[in-house]
Amino acid sequence: MSVQYSPELAALADRPDFEVSLPKEPDPGFTGRIRRFAAAVGLFLAITSATAVVFFLPVLVVNLSRIEALEIAGRYVSAGAFVDELRALFWGTFILALAFTSFIASLLLFASGRTIRPRYPSPDRQDALVHLAVLRLSGPER
C-alpha cells in the first residue's frame, strides 16, 4: 500500500531554502600523490622494521644467553656484568629519548603560529572614557 502525503506548508518549512551539496575533495595533484605514496611506503617500511625487530628479539636473547664471557678492551668480562652495562646504557638512552620526544611534543602542543601579545584596550575607548569623565564634571556641578 502506497501512501502519498500532501505537501503541507509545515512540512515544507522544515526544508532548507536551497540545496547544499557536500564539498568535493580537491585533486591533490601530482606532488600530492607522490607525497602520499612516499608516506605510505615509509609507514609500510617502519611497520615492517618494527615487526622484524620484535621477531628477532627472542633470537638475540637466546644467542646472547649462550655467551659465558666477553673480551672487551683486553679484559675478560662476565656475561652478567656485560648485561648490567647494557641495561644501564639502555636506560640512559631511554631517558635521553624521553627528554627529546617531550621537547618535540611540547613544541607541537604549545607553539602556535601567531605571536601572543597582551591585549590593550583600543585608544577610541580610552578617549571615550576621558570625554565621559569631562561630561560628568560639567553636568550638575556647574
DSSP file with accessible surface (Angstrom, degrees, kcal/mol):
  #  RESIDUE AA STRUCTURE BP1 BP2  ACC     N-H-->O    O-->H-N    N-H-->O    O-->H-N    TCO  KAPPA ALPHA  PHI   PSI    X-CA   Y-CA   Z-CA
    1    1 A M              0   0  225      0, 0.0     2,-0.4     0, 0.0     0, 0.0   0.000 360.0 360.0 360.0 124.5    0.0    0.0    0.0
    2    2 A S        -     0   0  115      2,-0.0     2,-0.4     0, 0.0     0, 0.0  -0.855 360.0-163.5-105.2 139.2    1.5    3.3   -1.0
    3    3 A V        -     0   0   84     -2,-0.4     2,-0.5     2,-0.0     0, 0.0  -0.969   3.6-157.6-121.8 132.8    0.5    6.5    0.7
    4    4 A Q        -     0   0  187     -2,-0.4     2,-0.4     0, 0.0    -2,-0.0  -0.943  10.0-148.7-110.2 130.7    1.1    9.9   -0.6
    5    5 A Y        -     0   0  203     -2,-0.5    -2,-0.0     3,-0.0     0, 0.0  -0.782  19.9-119.3 -95.7 141.2    1.3   12.8    1.7
    6    6 A S        -     0   0   81     -2,-0.4     2,-1.2     1,-0.1    -1,-0.0  -0.562  32.5-109.9 -77.0 137.7    0.1   16.2    0.6
    7    7 A P        -     0   0  105      0, 0.0     2,-0.2     0, 0.0    -1,-0.1  -0.550  44.0-170.4 -71.4 100.6    2.9   18.8    0.8
    8    8 A E     >  -     0   0  121     -2,-1.2     4,-1.9     1,-0.1     5,-0.2  -0.516  33.9-113.4 -87.4 163.8    1.7   21.0    3.6
    9    9 A L  H  > S+     0   0  148      1,-0.2     4,-1.8     2,-0.2     5,-0.1   0.867 115.1  57.3 -66.1 -34.0    3.3   24.3    4.5
   10   10 A A  H  > S+     0   0   68      1,-0.2     4,-0.8     2,-0.2    -1,-0.2   0.904 108.4  46.4 -66.3 -38.4    4.6   22.9    7.8
   11   11 A A  H  4 S+     0   0   61      1,-0.2     3,-0.4     2,-0.2     4,-0.4   0.874 113.6  48.5 -70.8 -36.6    6.5   20.1    6.1
   12   12 A L  H >< S+     0   0   68     -4,-1.9     3,-0.8     1,-0.2    -2,-0.2   0.786 101.7  64.8 -73.0 -25.3    7.9   22.5    3.5
   13   13 A A  H 3< S+     0   0   75     -4,-1.8    -1,-0.2     1,-0.2    -2,-0.2   0.794  95.4  58.0 -70.5 -25.5    9.0   25.0    6.2
   14   14 A D  T 3< S+     0   0  143     -4,-0.8    -1,-0.2    -3,-0.4    -2,-0.2   0.661  88.9  91.4 -78.3 -16.0   11.5   22.5    7.7
   15   15 A R  S <  S-     0   0  158     -3,-0.8     2,-0.0    -4,-0.4    -3,-0.0  -0.444  87.5-102.3 -76.4 152.4   13.4   22.1    4.4
   16   16 A P        -     0   0   98      0, 0.0    -1,-0.1     0, 0.0     3,-0.1  -0.342  25.9-119.0 -69.3 158.1   16.4   24.4    3.7
   17   17 A D  S    S+     0   0  163      1,-0.1     2,-0.3    -4,-0.0    -2,-0.1   0.815  95.4  17.5 -68.2 -31.6   15.8   27.3    1.3
   18   18 A F  S    S-     0   0  149      2,-0.0     2,-0.4     0, 0.0    -1,-0.1  -0.976  88.2-100.6-140.9 156.2   18.4   26.0   -1.1
   19   19 A E        -     0   0  173     -2,-0.3     2,-0.6    -3,-0.1    -2,-0.0  -0.598  32.5-160.5 -80.3 128.0   20.1   22.7   -1.7
   20   20 A V        -     0   0  104     -2,-0.4     2,-0.3     3,-0.0    -1,-0.0  -0.947   4.9-159.0-112.1 120.6   23.6   22.4   -0.2
   21   21 A S        -     0   0  100     -2,-0.6     3,-0.1     1,-0.1     0, 0.0  -0.670  30.3 -97.0 -94.7 155.0   25.8   19.7   -1.6
   22   22 A L        -     0   0  156     -2,-0.3    -1,-0.1     1,-0.1     2,-0.1  -0.425  47.6-102.2 -67.5 141.6   28.9   18.4    0.2
   23   23 A P        -     0   0  120      0, 0.0     2,-0.2     0, 0.0    -1,-0.1  -0.400  35.3-120.8 -66.9 142.1   32.1   20.0   -0.9
   24   24 A K        -     0   0  197     -2,-0.1     3,-0.0     1,-0.1    -3,-0.0  -0.593  26.6-109.8 -82.2 143.6   34.2   17.9   -3.2
   25   25 A E        -     0   0  157     -2,-0.2    -1,-0.1     1,-0.1     0, 0.0  -0.572  39.7-114.5 -72.0 130.5   37.7   17.0   -2.1
   26   26 A P        -     0   0  108      0, 0.0    -1,-0.1     0, 0.0     0, 0.0  -0.315  31.2-100.2 -67.7 151.0   40.2   18.9   -4.2
   27   27 A D        -     0   0  117      1,-0.2     3,-0.1    -3,-0.0     5,-0.1  -0.550  27.2-144.5 -69.5 124.3   42.5   16.9   -6.5
   28   28 A P     >  -     0   0   48      0, 0.0     4,-0.9     0, 0.0    -1,-0.2   0.705  33.8-142.6 -68.8 -16.1   45.9   16.6   -4.7
   29   29 A G  H  >  -     0   0   23      3,-0.2     4,-1.9     1,-0.2     5,-0.2  -0.157  36.2 -57.4  80.2 179.5   47.8   16.9   -8.0
   30   30 A F  H  > S+     0   0  152      1,-0.2     4,-2.3     2,-0.2     5,-0.2   0.930 135.8  47.5 -67.0 -45.2   51.0   15.1   -8.9
   31   31 A T  H  > S+     0   0   95      1,-0.2     4,-2.4     2,-0.2    -1,-0.2   0.883 111.1  52.6 -67.3 -34.4   53.1   16.3   -6.0
   32   32 A G  H  X S+     0   0    8     -4,-0.9     4,-2.4     2,-0.2    -1,-0.2   0.898 109.8  48.5 -66.3 -38.9   50.3   15.4   -3.5
   33   33 A R  H  X S+     0   0  133     -4,-1.9     4,-2.4     2,-0.2    -2,-0.2   0.906 111.7  49.2 -66.6 -40.9   50.1   11.9   -4.9
   34   34 A I  H  X S+     0   0   89     -4,-2.3     4,-2.8     2,-0.2    -2,-0.2   0.916 111.5  50.1 -63.0 -42.2   53.9   11.5   -4.7
   35   35 A R  H  X S+     0   0  172     -4,-2.4     4,-2.3     2,-0.2    -2,-0.2   0.917 111.7  47.2 -63.7 -43.2   53.8   12.7   -1.1
   36   36 A R  H  X S+     0   0  150     -4,-2.4     4,-2.4     2,-0.2    -1,-0.2   0.904 112.6  50.1 -64.6 -40.2   51.0   10.3   -0.2
   37   37 A F  H  X S+     0   0  142     -4,-2.4     4,-2.7     2,-0.2     5,-0.2   0.933 111.1  48.4 -63.7 -44.5   52.8    7.4   -1.9
   38   38 A A  H  X S+     0   0   58     -4,-2.8     4,-2.7     1,-0.2    -2,-0.2   0.901 111.7  50.1 -63.7 -39.1   56.1    8.2   -0.1
   39   39 A A  H  X S+     0   0   67     -4,-2.3     4,-2.6     2,-0.2    -1,-0.2   0.912 111.5  48.5 -65.5 -40.3   54.2    8.4    3.3
   40   40 A A  H  X S+     0   0   60     -4,-2.4     4,-2.5     2,-0.2    -2,-0.2   0.920 113.1  47.0 -66.0 -42.2   52.6    5.1    2.6
   41   41 A V  H  X S+     0   0   58     -4,-2.7     4,-2.7     2,-0.2     5,-0.2   0.923 113.2  49.4 -65.1 -42.8   55.9    3.5    1.7
   42   42 A G  H  X S+     0   0   39     -4,-2.7     4,-2.3    -5,-0.2    -2,-0.2   0.913 112.1  47.7 -62.3 -42.6   57.6    5.0    4.7
   43   43 A L  H  X S+     0   0  113     -4,-2.6     4,-2.5     2,-0.2     5,-0.2   0.918 112.0  50.4 -64.6 -41.7   54.8    3.8    7.0
   44   44 A F  H  X S+     0   0  135     -4,-2.5     4,-2.5     1,-0.2    -2,-0.2   0.934 112.4  46.4 -61.9 -44.4   55.0    0.3    5.5
   45   45 A L  H  X S+     0   0   98     -4,-2.7     4,-2.6     1,-0.2    -1,-0.2   0.881 111.8  51.5 -67.5 -36.7   58.8    0.1    5.9
   46   46 A A  H  X S+     0   0   59     -4,-2.3     4,-2.5    -5,-0.2    -1,-0.2   0.929 112.1  45.5 -65.7 -43.2   58.6    1.4    9.5
   47   47 A I  H  X S+     0   0   96     -4,-2.5     4,-2.5     2,-0.2    -2,-0.2   0.916 113.6  50.4 -66.3 -39.7   55.9   -1.3   10.4
   48   48 A T  H  X S+     0   0   63     -4,-2.5     4,-2.4    -5,-0.2    -2,-0.2   0.927 111.5  47.9 -63.8 -42.8   58.0   -4.0    8.6
   49   49 A S  H  X S+     0   0   73     -4,-2.6     4,-2.3     2,-0.2    -2,-0.2   0.913 111.6  49.8 -65.2 -41.5   61.1   -2.9   10.5
   50   50 A A  H  X S+     0   0   57     -4,-2.5     4,-2.3     1,-0.2    -1,-0.2   0.910 111.3  49.1 -64.4 -39.9   59.3   -2.9   13.9
   51   51 A T  H  X S+     0   0   58     -4,-2.5     4,-2.5     1,-0.2    -1,-0.2   0.910 109.8  51.6 -65.7 -40.2   57.9   -6.3   13.2
   52   52 A A  H  X S+     0   0   56     -4,-2.4     4,-2.1     2,-0.2    -2,-0.2   0.907 109.8  49.7 -63.7 -39.8   61.3   -7.7   12.2
   53   53 A V  H  X S+     0   0   86     -4,-2.3     4,-1.9     2,-0.2    -2,-0.2   0.927 110.5  50.0 -64.5 -42.8   62.8   -6.3   15.5
   54   54 A V  H  < S+     0   0   95     -4,-2.3    -2,-0.2     1,-0.2    -1,-0.2   0.911 114.1  45.0 -62.8 -40.6   60.0   -7.9   17.5
   55   55 A F  H  X S+     0   0  150     -4,-2.5     4,-0.6     1,-0.2    -1,-0.2   0.833 114.2  49.7 -71.4 -30.4   60.6  -11.3   15.8
   56   56 A F  H  X S+     0   0  113     -4,-2.1     4,-2.6    -5,-0.2     5,-0.2   0.756  90.8  78.7 -82.0 -24.3   64.4  -11.0   16.1
   57   57 A L  H  X S+     0   0   85     -4,-1.9     4,-2.6     1,-0.2     5,-0.2   0.899  92.8  48.8 -56.0 -45.7   64.5  -10.2   19.9
   58   58 A P  H  > S+     0   0   78      0, 0.0     4,-2.4     0, 0.0    -1,-0.2   0.917 112.0  50.1 -61.3 -38.5   63.9  -13.8   21.1
   59   59 A V  H  X S+     0   0   71     -4,-0.6     4,-2.4     2,-0.2    -2,-0.2   0.926 111.5  48.8 -63.5 -41.8   66.7  -15.0   18.7
   60   60 A L  H  X S+     0   0   65     -4,-2.6     4,-2.6     1,-0.2     5,-0.2   0.928 110.8  50.0 -64.1 -43.0   69.0  -12.3   20.0
   61   61 A V  H  X S+     0   0   96     -4,-2.6     4,-2.0    -5,-0.2    -1,-0.2   0.919 111.0  49.1 -64.0 -42.6   68.2  -13.2   23.7
   62   62 A V  H  X S+     0   0   84     -4,-2.4     4,-0.8     1,-0.2    -1,-0.2   0.936 114.1  45.4 -63.7 -43.9   68.8  -16.9   23.1
   63   63 A N  H  < S+     0   0   67     -4,-2.4     3,-0.5     1,-0.2     4,-0.3   0.881 113.4  49.3 -69.6 -35.8   72.2  -16.3   21.3
   64   64 A L  H >< S+     0   0   74     -4,-2.6     3,-1.2     1,-0.2    -1,-0.2   0.828 103.9  60.5 -70.6 -30.4   73.3  -13.8   24.0
   65   65 A S  H 3< S+     0   0   90     -4,-2.0    -1,-0.2     1,-0.2    -2,-0.2   0.743  96.7  61.2 -70.4 -18.2   72.4  -16.2   26.8
   66   66 A R  T 3< S+     0   0  177     -4,-0.8     2,-0.4    -3,-0.5    -1,-0.2   0.617  82.1  99.7 -82.2 -10.4   74.9  -18.7   25.3
   67   67 A I    <   -     0   0   59     -3,-1.2     3,-0.1    -4,-0.3    12,-0.1  -0.599  46.6-179.8 -79.1 131.4   77.8  -16.3   25.9
   68   68 A E        -     0   0  173      1,-0.4    11,-1.4    -2,-0.4     2,-0.3   0.812  65.9  -2.7 -98.3 -38.8   79.8  -17.1   29.0
   69   69 A A  E     -A   78   0A  57      9,-0.2    -1,-0.4    10,-0.1     2,-0.3  -0.991  60.5-149.8-152.3 155.6   82.4  -14.3   28.9
   70   70 A L  E     -A   77   0A  41      7,-3.0     7,-3.5    -2,-0.3     2,-0.7  -0.943  14.3-135.3-126.3 150.2   83.5  -11.5   26.6
   71   71 A E  E     +A   76   0A 123     -2,-0.3     2,-0.5     5,-0.2     5,-0.2  -0.915  30.6 174.7-105.5 112.7   86.8   -9.9   26.0
   72   72 A I  E >   -A   75   0A  56      3,-2.9     3,-1.4    -2,-0.7    -2,-0.1  -0.977  68.1 -16.7-123.2 120.4   86.3   -6.1   26.0
   73   73 A A  T 3  S-     0   0  103     -2,-0.5    -1,-0.2     1,-0.3     3,-0.1   0.877 128.9 -50.7  55.0  40.7   89.3   -3.8   25.6
   74   74 A G  T 3  S+     0   0   61      1,-0.2     2,-0.4    -3,-0.1    -1,-0.3   0.522 120.5  95.9  82.9   2.5   91.8   -6.6   26.5
   75   75 A R  E <  S-A   72   0A 143     -3,-1.4    -3,-2.9     2,-0.0     2,-0.4  -0.958  73.9-117.3-126.1 149.8   90.0   -7.7   29.7
   76   76 A Y  E     -A   71   0A 172     -2,-0.4     2,-0.4    -5,-0.2    -5,-0.2  -0.679  28.9-171.0 -87.7 132.0   87.5  -10.5   30.2
   77   77 A V  E     -A   70   0A   7     -7,-3.5    -7,-3.0    -2,-0.4    -2,-0.0  -0.977  23.2-119.9-123.3 135.2   84.0   -9.5   31.4
   78   78 A S  E  >  -A   69   0A  67     -2,-0.4     4,-2.2    -9,-0.2    -9,-0.2  -0.314  25.6-115.5 -70.1 159.0   81.4  -12.0   32.5
   79   79 A A  H  > S+     0   0   25    -11,-1.4     4,-2.5     1,-0.2     5,-0.2   0.872 114.9  55.3 -64.1 -36.3   78.1  -12.1   30.6
   80   80 A G  H  > S+     0   0   44    -12,-0.2     4,-2.1     2,-0.2    -1,-0.2   0.914 108.8  46.5 -63.5 -43.0   76.2  -10.9   33.7
   81   81 A A  H  > S+     0   0   38      2,-0.2     4,-2.1     1,-0.2    -1,-0.2   0.895 112.2  51.3 -66.5 -37.2   78.4   -7.8   34.1
   82   82 A F  H  X S+     0   0   53     -4,-2.2     4,-2.5     2,-0.2    -2,-0.2   0.916 109.0  50.4 -66.3 -39.8   78.1   -7.1   30.4
   83   83 A V  H  X S+     0   0   65     -4,-2.5     4,-2.6     1,-0.2    -1,-0.2   0.902 108.9  52.5 -65.0 -38.6   74.3   -7.3   30.5
   84   84 A D  H  X S+     0   0   94     -4,-2.1     4,-2.3     2,-0.2    -1,-0.2   0.910 109.6  48.8 -63.2 -40.4   74.3   -4.9   33.5
   85   85 A E  H  X S+     0   0   84     -4,-2.1     4,-2.5     2,-0.2    -2,-0.2   0.917 111.8  49.0 -64.0 -42.8   76.3   -2.4   31.5
   86   86 A L  H  X S+     0   0   74     -4,-2.5     4,-2.6     2,-0.2    -2,-0.2   0.895 109.6  52.2 -64.3 -38.2   73.9   -2.8   28.5
   87   87 A R  H  X S+     0   0  131     -4,-2.6     4,-2.5     2,-0.2     5,-0.2   0.924 110.3  47.9 -63.5 -43.8   70.9   -2.3   30.8
   88   88 A A  H  X S+     0   0   68     -4,-2.3     4,-2.1     1,-0.2    -2,-0.2   0.915 112.4  49.2 -63.8 -41.0   72.4    0.9   32.2
   89   89 A L  H  X S+     0   0  113     -4,-2.5     4,-2.4     1,-0.2    -2,-0.2   0.900 110.2  51.9 -64.2 -39.0   73.2    2.1   28.7
   90   90 A F  H  X S+     0   0  120     -4,-2.6     4,-2.8     2,-0.2    -2,-0.2   0.940 109.9  47.4 -63.0 -46.8   69.6    1.3   27.6
   91   91 A W  H  X S+     0   0  134     -4,-2.5     4,-2.4     2,-0.2    -1,-0.2   0.886 111.4  51.5 -66.5 -34.2   68.1    3.3   30.5
   92   92 A G  H  X S+     0   0   42     -4,-2.1     4,-2.1    -5,-0.2    -1,-0.2   0.930 112.4  45.7 -63.5 -43.0   70.4    6.2   29.8
   93   93 A T  H  X S+     0   0   89     -4,-2.4     4,-2.7     2,-0.2    -2,-0.2   0.893 110.9  53.8 -67.0 -37.7   69.3    6.2   26.1
   94   94 A F  H  X S+     0   0   98     -4,-2.8     4,-2.6     2,-0.2    -2,-0.2   0.924 108.9  48.2 -62.7 -42.5   65.7    5.8   27.1
   95   95 A I  H  X S+     0   0  111     -4,-2.4     4,-2.3     2,-0.2    -1,-0.2   0.915 112.2  49.4 -65.7 -40.1   65.9    8.9   29.4
   96   96 A L  H  X S+     0   0  127     -4,-2.1     4,-2.3     2,-0.2    -2,-0.2   0.932 112.4  47.4 -63.6 -43.6   67.6   10.9   26.6
   97   97 A A  H  X S+     0   0   48     -4,-2.7     4,-2.9     2,-0.2     5,-0.3   0.892 110.4  53.1 -65.2 -38.0   64.9    9.8   24.1
   98   98 A L  H  X S+     0   0   90     -4,-2.6     4,-2.3    -5,-0.2    -2,-0.2   0.925 109.6  47.9 -63.4 -42.7   62.2   10.7   26.6
   99   99 A A  H  X S+     0   0   60     -4,-2.3     4,-2.2     2,-0.2    -2,-0.2   0.925 113.5  48.3 -63.6 -42.4   63.6   14.2   27.0
  100  100 A F  H  X S+     0   0  134     -4,-2.3     4,-2.4     2,-0.2    -2,-0.2   0.947 114.1  44.3 -64.8 -48.1   63.9   14.7   23.2
  101  101 A T  H  X S+     0   0   77     -4,-2.9     4,-2.7     1,-0.2    -1,-0.2   0.867 112.0  53.7 -68.8 -32.1   60.3   13.5   22.5
  102  102 A S  H  X S+     0   0   66     -4,-2.3     4,-2.4    -5,-0.3    -1,-0.2   0.909 109.1  49.4 -65.3 -40.4   58.9   15.5   25.4
  103  103 A F  H  X S+     0   0  119     -4,-2.2     4,-2.1     2,-0.2    -2,-0.2   0.946 113.1  45.6 -63.6 -45.9   60.6   18.6   24.0
  104  104 A I  H  X S+     0   0   64     -4,-2.4     4,-2.4     1,-0.2    -2,-0.2   0.922 113.2  50.4 -64.6 -41.9   59.2   18.0   20.5
  105  105 A A  H  X S+     0   0   45     -4,-2.7     4,-2.4     1,-0.2     5,-0.2   0.904 109.2  51.1 -64.2 -39.3   55.7   17.3   21.9
  106  106 A S  H  X S+     0   0   49     -4,-2.4     4,-2.5     1,-0.2     5,-0.4   0.893 109.6  51.1 -66.3 -36.8   55.8   20.5   23.9
  107  107 A L  H  X S+     0   0   80     -4,-2.1     4,-1.7     1,-0.2    -2,-0.2   0.932 113.2  44.8 -62.6 -43.9   56.7   22.4   20.8
  108  108 A L  H  < S+     0   0  139     -4,-2.4    -2,-0.2     1,-0.2    -1,-0.2   0.851 118.5  43.0 -70.1 -33.5   53.9   20.9   18.8
  109  109 A L  H  < S+     0   0  131     -4,-2.4    -2,-0.2    -5,-0.2    -1,-0.2   0.895 126.9  24.2 -79.1 -40.7   51.3   21.3   21.6
  110  110 A F  H  < S+     0   0  166     -4,-2.5     2,-0.5    -5,-0.2    -3,-0.2   0.613  95.9  90.8-109.0 -15.1   52.1   24.8   22.8
  111  111 A A     <  -     0   0   66     -4,-1.7     2,-0.3    -5,-0.4    -4,-0.0  -0.729  58.1-169.4 -84.6 127.1   53.8   26.7   20.0
  112  112 A S        -     0   0   62     -2,-0.5     4,-0.1     2,-0.3    -2,-0.1  -0.718  32.8-117.1-112.2 167.6   51.3   28.5   17.8
  113  113 A G  S    S+     0   0   92     -2,-0.3     2,-0.3     2,-0.1    -1,-0.1   0.683  94.9  66.1 -76.4 -17.4   51.5   30.2   14.5
  114  114 A R  S    S-     0   0  188      1,-0.0     2,-0.4     0, 0.0    -2,-0.3  -0.774  86.6-114.8-107.8 153.8   50.6   33.6   15.9
  115  115 A T        -     0   0  100     -2,-0.3     2,-0.6     1,-0.0    -2,-0.1  -0.693  27.8-132.9 -84.5 132.5   52.5   35.7   18.4
  116  116 A I        +     0   0  140     -2,-0.4    -1,-0.0    -4,-0.1    -4,-0.0  -0.769  32.9 172.0 -91.4 121.9   50.8   36.2   21.7
  117  117 A R        -     0   0  188     -2,-0.6     2,-0.0     1,-0.0     0, 0.0  -0.918  39.7 -93.6-124.6 154.7   50.8   39.8   22.8
  118  118 A P        -     0   0   88      0, 0.0     2,-0.6     0, 0.0    -1,-0.0  -0.366  42.1-119.9 -65.9 147.5   49.0   41.4   25.7
  119  119 A R        -     0   0  242     -2,-0.0     3,-0.0     3,-0.0     0, 0.0  -0.799  28.9-167.2 -95.1 121.1   45.6   42.9   24.8
  120  120 A Y        -     0   0  178     -2,-0.6     2,-0.0     1,-0.1     0, 0.0  -0.810  30.2-101.8-102.4 146.9   45.4   46.6   25.3
  121  121 A P        -     0   0   74      0, 0.0    -1,-0.1     0, 0.0     5,-0.0  -0.356  49.3 -95.8 -63.7 149.2   42.0   48.5   25.2
  122  122 A S    >>  -     0   0   61      1,-0.1     4,-1.5     4,-0.0     3,-0.5  -0.304  26.6-123.1 -66.1 148.6   41.5   50.3   22.0
  123  123 A P  H 3> S+     0   0   84      0, 0.0     4,-2.4     0, 0.0     5,-0.2   0.833 109.7  62.5 -64.0 -27.9   42.5   54.0   22.0
  124  124 A D  H 3> S+     0   0  125      1,-0.2     4,-2.2     2,-0.2     5,-0.1   0.909 102.6  49.6 -63.9 -38.5   39.0   55.0   20.9
  125  125 A R  H <> S+     0   0  161     -3,-0.5     4,-2.3     2,-0.2    -1,-0.2   0.907 109.4  51.1 -68.4 -38.9   37.6   53.5   24.1
  126  126 A Q  H  X S+     0   0  102     -4,-1.5     4,-2.1     1,-0.2    -1,-0.2   0.925 110.2  49.8 -63.8 -41.5   40.1   55.4   26.3
  127  127 A D  H  X S+     0   0   86     -4,-2.4     4,-2.4     1,-0.2    -2,-0.2   0.908 109.6  51.7 -62.4 -40.0   39.2   58.6   24.5
  128  128 A A  H  X S+     0   0   56     -4,-2.2     4,-2.4     1,-0.2    -2,-0.2   0.901 108.4  51.0 -64.7 -38.9   35.5   57.9   25.1
  129  129 A L  H  X S+     0   0   99     -4,-2.3     4,-2.2     2,-0.2    -1,-0.2   0.891 109.7  50.3 -65.7 -38.2   36.2   57.4   28.9
  130  130 A V  H  X S+     0   0   88     -4,-2.1     4,-2.1     2,-0.2    -2,-0.2   0.938 112.1  46.9 -64.1 -45.1   38.1   60.7   29.1
  131  131 A H  H  X S+     0   0  121     -4,-2.4     4,-2.4     1,-0.2    -2,-0.2   0.891 110.3  53.3 -65.2 -35.4   35.2   62.5   27.4
  132  132 A L  H  X S+     0   0   77     -4,-2.4     4,-2.3     2,-0.2    -1,-0.2   0.912 107.6  50.7 -65.9 -39.9   32.7   60.8   29.7
  133  133 A A  H  X S+     0   0   49     -4,-2.2     4,-1.9     1,-0.2    -1,-0.2   0.903 110.5  49.8 -63.4 -39.9   34.6   62.0   32.7
  134  134 A V  H  X S+     0   0   83     -4,-2.1     4,-1.9     1,-0.2    -2,-0.2   0.917 110.3  50.2 -65.9 -40.0   34.6   65.5   31.4
  135  135 A L  H  < S+     0   0  113     -4,-2.4     4,-0.4     1,-0.2    -2,-0.2   0.886 108.4  53.0 -65.3 -37.2   30.8   65.4   30.8
  136  136 A R  H >< S+     0   0  166     -4,-2.3     3,-0.7     1,-0.2     5,-0.4   0.903 111.3  45.7 -64.2 -41.6   30.3   64.1   34.3
  137  137 A L  H 3< S+     0   0  127     -4,-1.9    -1,-0.2     1,-0.2    -2,-0.2   0.820 113.5  49.2 -70.6 -29.8   32.2   67.0   35.8
  138  138 A S  T 3< S+     0   0   44     -4,-1.9    -1,-0.2    -5,-0.2    -2,-0.2   0.422  98.7  81.3 -92.3   6.6   30.5   69.5   33.6
  139  139 A G  S X  S-     0   0   27     -3,-0.7     3,-1.4    -4,-0.4    -3,-0.1   0.716 112.1 -16.8 -78.6-115.0   27.0   68.2   34.4
  140  140 A P  T 3  S+     0   0  127      0, 0.0    -3,-0.1     0, 0.0    -2,-0.1   0.687 123.7  75.9 -71.8 -10.8   25.2   69.3   37.6
  141  141 A E  T 3         0   0  127     -5,-0.4    -3,-0.1    -4,-0.1    -2,-0.1   0.671 360.0 360.0 -74.9 -11.0   28.5   70.5   39.2
  142  142 A R    <         0   0  236     -3,-1.4    -4,-0.1    -4,-0.1    -3,-0.0   0.002 360.0 360.0 -65.8 360.0   28.4   73.7   37.1
